[in-house]
Amino acid sequence: MTNEKKVVGVNCHEMEEEPYEIPVFRAPEVYTIAKSRDDAVKRERDGEQARKAMDAFRGALEGTDNVMPPLMDAVKAGATSSEIGNLQREVFGTWKPPLPI
């Protein structure tokens, strides 16, 4: 027995053949379907009520209030998940991992 550190795939348990390639499932029509649903929600909602609810949600995000009640009001007013997510990214920014990947 040697004192060499074993590293799987490097000096032990190496594969004799290349791993299988797994095709990635891509469904381009999914974006189109989701976009058309979002557009329908935006057409059918009361735009002024949705804007007011999103403004209240922004106030909660920027302050110290509980964000769930204004978030639920925004959803009930017809705010889409993309609008809600964009507002959260606008207020909080986007997290980037500290290590380069």
C-alpha angles and dihedrals in degrees: 000000000000129000090235112131111242116230116188111239093012107063102354138032092020118173117248093209137029116277119255117270111236114205114231114237111235123181109183092182091065091074091048092050093048092046092051090050091050090049091051092051091050092050094049100043129087099258095201093051091048091049092051091048091050090049089053090048090051089051091053092047092051094044136045100265124118105273097204100079094050090042091054090047089053091051092048089049090056104261109160125232090247092054091048093047093046091052092050091050090047092053100037104023125222123296116236121196112252092229123067111248 
